[in-house]
């Protein structure tokens, strides 16, 4: 199987990641972060998450 085909997220994974982003965004706003900044932080985090799942980005493990 080509590398391209193995790096595609399923619709289910994409939906789960999107829902996770909505929840995290709401939590950040509830903790006092302004809406625009919360959206920016979540967008960056989701981009990294998708990149890790596709194998495009190396995960950073913090002990």
VOGU-3710 file (C-alpha; in Angstrom, 3 decimals, decimal comma):
1> xxxxxxxxxx> 0,000/0,000/0,000  1,354/3,425/-0,868  2,394/5,847/1,850  -0,280/8,323/0,668  -3,110/5,930/1,425  -1,880/5,120/4,923  -1,671/8,798/5,909  -5,346/9,626/5,358  -7,580/10,070/8,406  -10,922/8,333/8,376
11> xxxxxxxxxx> -14,092/10,428/8,542  -14,652/9,026/12,036  -11,208/10,161/13,210  -11,701/13,581/11,647  -15,085/14,005/13,395  -13,636/12,925/16,751  -10,762/15,373/16,417  -13,173/18,168/15,489  -15,393/17,434/18,504  -12,349/17,345/20,774
21> xxxxxxxxxx> -11,406/20,774/19,440  -14,842/22,183/20,192  -14,696/20,909/23,772  -11,177/22,228/24,367  -12,120/25,585/22,834  -15,080/25,890/25,216  -12,889/24,952/28,191  -10,296/27,582/27,297  -12,974/30,252/27,013  -14,485/29,165/30,341
31> xxxxxxxxxx> -11,023/29,513/31,918  -10,857/33,137/30,781  -9,028/33,022/27,456  -10,608/35,316/24,883  -12,511/33,594/22,093  -10,129/34,521/19,259  -7,049/33,320/21,144  -8,805/30,100/22,194  -9,722/29,401/18,580  -6,143/30,017/17,445
41> xxxxxxxxxx> -4,702/27,722/20,117  -7,181/24,955/19,282  -6,597/25,269/15,524  -2,840/24,883/16,038  -3,326/21,922/18,382  -5,666/20,165/15,944  -3,253/20,736/13,061  -0,488/19,106/15,107  -2,783/16,257/16,232  -3,764/15,469/12,648
51> xxxxxxxxxx> -0,132/15,672/11,562  0,897/13,179/14,247  -1,891/10,780/13,305  -0,904/11,012/9,632  2,746/10,439/10,514  3,765/13,885/9,243  4,809/15,226/12,660  6,808/13,521/15,398  4,922/13,482/18,709  6,549/15,213/21,663
61> xxx> 6,306/13,153/24,826  6,600/15,108/28,069  7,355/13,101/31,185
//
